[in-house]
Each structure stands twice: as structure tokens, then as C-alpha cells.
Amino acid sequence: MPRQARSAVRPDGDSAARPNRLVRTWSYAGLPLLAYLLGHLLHGAAAYWFGFDWLSADSRIRWDGGIYLGIAENGYQAGLCAQIYPNGPNPDGLCGNAGWFPLLPFLVLALTKIGLGSAAAGVLIAEACALGMLIALCRLLASARTAVKAACLAVAALLPSGVYFHATFPMSLVMLLALAMFLLLVRGRWVLAGLTGMVAATAYPLAVLLAPAAVVFLLIPPGRWAWRRLATAAYVGGLTGLGVLAVFGVMQLTTGRWDAYLAIQSSNYGHGVHNPFATFRTLIEWQPTTVSAELVFSTGLVLLAVAALAVAAVRRQATVLDWTLGAVYGPLLLITPLVVGASQAQFRSHTLLLPIVLLLRHLRWPVAAGLAALASPLTFLMTGLFLTRALV
């Protein structure tokens, strides 16, 4: 072909490739961005209704959210309750801010070193991770149809307890890391998956449940077991567990007590081992109606995910990740806070259920869309309870 003709063809090829790139970009970033904005729209409407400015960083700092920022500003502290709270109800117990995990405070501290205030840094981290987790979820939904993908992202953006994704709490940070770990597992990047799980485990206690999820992911695929396969499962799960050990090391270095987190949680909040069914009944009976409804919704979400897994299994479409999320991760995330006790903020822990939304892709898109619509008024009310400090 003459040189002039070849050069004339090339622009057409470029113009044909450009729409494809735009479609891929929209698929990976456009839908997550819309879902992210949809969540903000609902939270912002709730803030306006209850008399708060959603765009203000101060509106995102409540209760424990302030403790995380305080750790960034002043470091960890732990001591006898009689010394810290002389008139408190538990003088012989251990008190202080060492009952909270360090990753978020350390990231906030890093941003304050470049000139940001701690409140702005905390909100910036939360928002960046909130968008990032939706993008990661969309990548895991890559094979789903657009309508299904959009409906699943709407559920993720409108989770009733999703206000914590936008507050100075580590929930969106943990979810971004958890979804990144699942992405790496799917792609066979075992070491990076284990390291990501380890980092996640330094952000929030329940992130340690990524360890059994990773082990199951690596052991349940069909095929002959071998020592190498067992070793891979052991070190990927073990790396995640090392994150918790790292937290104990931080506590030892900063407070002089490796068990500071455990002692503070046990002596002040009654965390221990409880009957999950009794805890569930107590919460339904004694919590405000909206909070009880959130517990019922989250329980229903797990059951729906299990049903979706059963549908996929019957159709022979269930992936290893589906089995991991539906049979292990989701049920563990629902039951473990109930075992810890009624004083555990169940609704905040339920933000970590977000990965099981992936299973909804096996159902028709109106199911996920209907679930998002059902969640919306509950999300509105939960946001109001958070802003008015009724939720811890």
C-alpha cells in the first residue's frame, strides 16, 4: 500500500480506538463516580433536613471519629481509669485512646506534616477511599452487564451505615484495602494480596477476618492439594494476621502494654464472647427502631447474598470468590460483632459487608435496584442519627 494511503487510514483507526477507550474509562470510573455522587446526594439531603452542613469537615467528626484524629495529634495514651477519669465508674480498669487501631491516625499524621489540618486530612482520606472502593468493586464486577453493575454499585453507595464511609473513621479505608486484596487474589498475586490484608488489619479489628477468607479462597478450588498450595494459603492468611500483631507492637512501643487495646475494650465496653442469638434479640428489643432496622437489613443482605450464591452454584456460575464471600466472609462479618457483644457498634461493622454486594450480580438487576431503593430511606435516617450524635 502506498505511504500516503497508509497515513490516511491511521486517523480512522485512532478515532475508532478512542470511543473504545472512552467506554472502558466510563465502565471503570464513570459508574463508580455516579454511585459515589448518588451517596453524597442522599447524605447531603439528610444533613440539610437535620440542619447540618454536609460539606463541612466538622459534620464528619463524631465520637470515635474524634478519637482517631486525637491519636494523630497527640499519640497513644493508656493508664488506669482512676487517673484519667477520677470520677469514672471503672477506676481499676485501663482507659485511654489505645482502644483504636493505628492506620488511619498514622495516615492523618502524614498529611498534617504537609500542612493539612487533621480534620481536613481525615475527611480527605475517607473520601478518596470511598471513591476508590467503588472503583475496585466495579473492577470486580467487570463481567456483569451494565444494568447489573449499576444496581450493585447503587447498593454499595447507599448502604444504611454508609455515612461512616465519609466520616473520620477507617471504614472506607478498610474496604478499599479489602477489595484490593480480593482483586489481587483473583489475579493470583498472592504476596501482594497478603501484604494488602496485613495493612488492612492495622486499620480496624474486624479486618482480621480477611485472613480466613484468603485461606478459603486458596484452598477451595478443585484440584489436588499439595504442600505448595497449603503453604501459599498459610502465608497469605498469616500475613494478614501479622497486621494485628503489628498493632500489638505499636501498643507496646507507645503505651508500654502490648494488650492495651484488649484491656481497654474489655474493661470499658464489655467486649468478650457472647451468644450471638441473644445479642441479636437484645439489640432488636432495646435499640432505636432505625438502628434495629439497619441490623435486619444487613442480616437480609447476607441472606440474599447466600441465596445468590446458591443460584450461581445451580447454574455452575459460582466463582471461587463467590464461595469465599457468600459462605465465609459475609456470615463471619455478620456473626462476629454479635459474638463480641451488644456494646459493639454493629451498624459500623456492617460497612465491611460491602464486598458481598458482588454476589448480587447473579440475580436480575431489579433485585439489586430494589434493594438500593429499600436502603435509601434507612440511609437517610441513619445519617441523621450520626449527625445528631445518636450513633457512636
N, C-alpha and C positions, 0 to 999 in steps of 0.2 A: 504493500500500500504506500502511496506517496506520502512524504513527510507532512505536507500541508493537510492532507486528508486525515492523517492520524491526529494532528493537533486540533483539527476541527471536531473530532469525536470526543476528545478528552473532557471538554467542559460539560458535555451531556452526561458523561459518566459521573463526574463530580456532582452535578446537580441531582442525579438520581441517587447518589450515595448520601447526599445531605439530608433529604427527608428521612431516610432510614436512621441516620444518627439522631435526628430530632425526635423520632418516635422512640428510640431506645432511651434517650435522655429523659423524655417525658414519662416513660414507663418506670424508670428507676428513681426519678426525682420529682416529677410533676405530681403524680398521685400522692406520694407521701407529703409533699408540701401542702396540697389541698387538704389532706386529712389533718395535718398539723394546724392549719389555719381554721379549720372547722372546730377543732377542740378549743382553740383560743376564742373563737366567736362565742361558743357556749359558756366558757368560763368568764369571759368578759361581760356577757349579758347577765350572768348570775351576780358578778361583782357590782354591776350597775344597779341591779334590783335591790341588793342588800346594802347599798350605799358605800361602796369601796371603789378605788381606782385600780383596775386590774393592771394597768401599765406601770404602776408604782412598785418599786422593789420592796417597799415596806409591806405591801399586801401579800407578798410571797413568804414572809418570815413569821412563822407561828410556832410556839412551843419548842419542840426538839430542833426545828429549823434554826432557831437562835442559838441553841447549844452547839450545833455544828460550826456555826460562824464564830462562836466564842472560843472553841478549840483552836480554830485557825488564828485567832487574835492573841490568845493567852496561853495556849498549850494545854496539856492534860493535867488534871488535878484529881487527887483521891486522898481521902482521910476519914477519920471517924466522924460519923454524923453529928456527934455531940460537939465537935469542934467547928463543923461547917454550918450546922443548923442547931444551935444550942437549945432551942425550944421544940425541936422536931420530935416526931413520935417514935423514932428508932435510934436512940443515942448510941447503941453499941454496934450498929451496922456500919457499912462502908458507904460513903457518899462521894459525890464529885461528878465530873463530866467524863470519866473514863468508861462509862457505860455505853459509849457510842463509838463506832468504828472510824478509822482514820483517813480513808482515801479521799473523801470529799473535803474535809478540812485541809488536808495537805495540798490539794489542787487549788483551793481558795487561797491558801497562803502563798502559793506560787504566783497567782495572778495579782495578789496585793503587792508583790515585790516589783511589779512593773507599773504600779501606780493606780490600780483599781481599788475601790473600796470593797470591803468584804461582802457587803450586801449585793453590790453590783456583780461581783465575781461569782457569788453563789448562784444568782439568777442566770447569769450568762452560761455557766456550766450546765445548769439544769435545762435551759432552753436548747443549747447546742446538742445535748444528749437526747432530748425529747425528739428533735427532728432526726437526729442520727438513728435512733432506734426504729423509727418508722421507715426510714430508707433501708435499714438492714432487714426489717420484716418484709418489705416489698421485694428485696432480692431473694428471700426465701420463698416468696410467692411467685417467682418468675414464671413458672409453668402454668399458672392459673389464668383463666380468662380475665379480661379487663374488668367486667362487671363484678366477678367474684373477688378479684383483688381489691377493687374499690370498696366493696362492702366489708371485707375483712379489715382493711385499714381504718374504716369508719368505726368499727367496733373497738379497735385498739386505741383510737384517738378519743373515744367517748366512754372509756371505762369509768364506772361510777366514782372510783377513788383516784381517777387520773389527775386531779388537781395537784397531787403530790409529784407528778412528773414536771411541774412548772414551779415548784416551791424549792426552798433551800434545804432539800432532803436529797439523799443519794439514789432515789428510786429510778429516775431516768438514766443515771449513770450506770447503775447495776444492770438495767435492761439492755442498754446498748452493748455492754460487755458480754452479757449472756447470749444475746442474739449473734454477736460476733463470734462467740465460741461455737455456737451451733453451726454457723456458716463455715467455720474452719473445719469442724468435724465432717460436715457433708463433703468438703473438698479434700479430705484426707490429710490435712495439715495438723498432725497430732501434737507436735511440740508446741506450736503456736496456740492451739486450742487449749492445751493445759496451762500455758502461761497466762492466757487471757482469763481462764477460770480462776487462776491464782490471784490475779489483780482484782477480779470481781469480788472474791471472798474477803478482801480487805475493805470493802465498801459497806457491806451490810451482812449481818449474820446469816440470814436465810440463803444467801448466795452459795453457801457451802453445799446446798442441795444440787448444785451443778456437778458435783463430784460423782454421786451415784448415777446421775443422768448420763454423764460421759462414759462411765463404766458400762452401763447397759447398752448405750449406743454402739460400743465397740465389741460387745460380747454376743448380742442377739442376732447378728446377721447369720444366715445359713452358711454352712461350710465346716470344715474340720477345725477343731480347736488345736492350737499349737502354743508352745511356750512363748513364742514371739507375740502372738495375739494377746495372751494373758499379760505379758509384760507391758505391752502398749496400753492396755486398759488400766493397769496398775499405776503406771507413771502419769498418764493423763489425769486420772482421778486423784492421784497422790499430789500432783502439782496444785490442784485446786485446794486440797486440804492444807497444803503448806501455806496458803494465804491466811488461813485462820491462825496457824502457828506464828506467822509473821506479826499478826495483830497482838498476840500474847507477848511477843518480843518487844514490840513498841510499848506496851503497857509496862513491862519490866524496866525498860530504859527510862521512861518518863515519870512513872509513879513509884517504882520500886516494888511493884507487885504484879507478877505475871497474870494473876487471876483477878485483877481489878474489875474487868468487865463482868465476869461471872458473879463476883461478890456484890457488886452494885445492883445488878439486875435481880439477883436472888433476894437480897435483904430489903430492897425498896419496892419491888414490883411483883413479888411473889411468883417469879418465873420458876418453873420446875417441870415435873411430869404429871399431867392431869388426864383424866378421862375425856377424850375429845368430844364424845357424845354429850356428856354432862356440861362441858364448856359451851357447846353449841346451844343447848337448851337454855343455859343461863344467859347467854348473850341475846337470844331471841326474846327472852322474857324481860330483861332488865335494860337493854339498850334503847335509845330513842328509835322510833319507828323507821326513820330513814336509814339509820345505820344497820338495823336488823334487815331491812330490805336489801341493802348492799350485800350482806352476808348471804342472803337467799339467792341474790343474783349471781354472786361469784360461785356458789355451790352449783347453781343451774348451769353456769358456763362450763364448769368442769364436767358435769354430767353430759352436756351437749357435745363437748369435745370427745368424750369417751364413745358416745353414740356415733359421732362422725368417724372415729377410728374403726368402729365395728362395720360401718357401711363401706369404708375403704378396704377393710380386710376381706369382706364378702366379694367385693369387686376385684380383689387382688391388686389394689392400687396403693395399699399402705406401704409407706417407706420406712426405713429404719428410724428416721427422725420422728415420723408419726407415732410409731410404737413407743419411742422414748418419751415423747411429750405426753401422749394420752394415757399410757399405762404406768408411767413412773413420775415424771416431773410434775404434771398437773395435780394428781392426787396427793403427792407429798407436799406440794406448796399449799394445798388447802388444809390438810390434816395437821401438819407440823405446828403451825401457830395455835391451833386448838389444843394440842398436847401441851404447849408451853403454858397456856392458861388464859383465863378471861381477861387478865390485865394486859395481855399483848394486844397491840393495835391491829386487829385482824384486817381491817379495811386497808391499812397501809401495806401490809404484807401481800394483799391481793393484787397490788400493782404488778407483782412478779409473775402473775398468771398470764401476762400478755403473750408469751410465746405459744400458748395453746390455741390462740386465735388461728394459727396456721392450719389446724385441723378442720376449721370451718370451710376450707376450700373444697372439701369433699361433699359438701351439701350444696343445694341450689342457692344462688345468690340472694333470693328474697329472705332466706332464713337468717343470714348474717345481717342483711339490711334491716330486717325486723328487730333483730337483737340490738342493733345500734339505736334504732328508734325507741325501743323499750328502755335502753340505758339513759337516754338523753335527759328526761325529767329527773331521774335519780342523780345523775351527774350534776345537774343544776343545783339540786338541794344539798348535795354533799359539798359542793364548792361553797355554798352559803354557810354551811356549818364550819368549814375550815376557816373562812374569812372572819366569822364571828367568834372564833376560838372555842367552839364547842367540840371540835375534834383535836386530838393531840397529835 
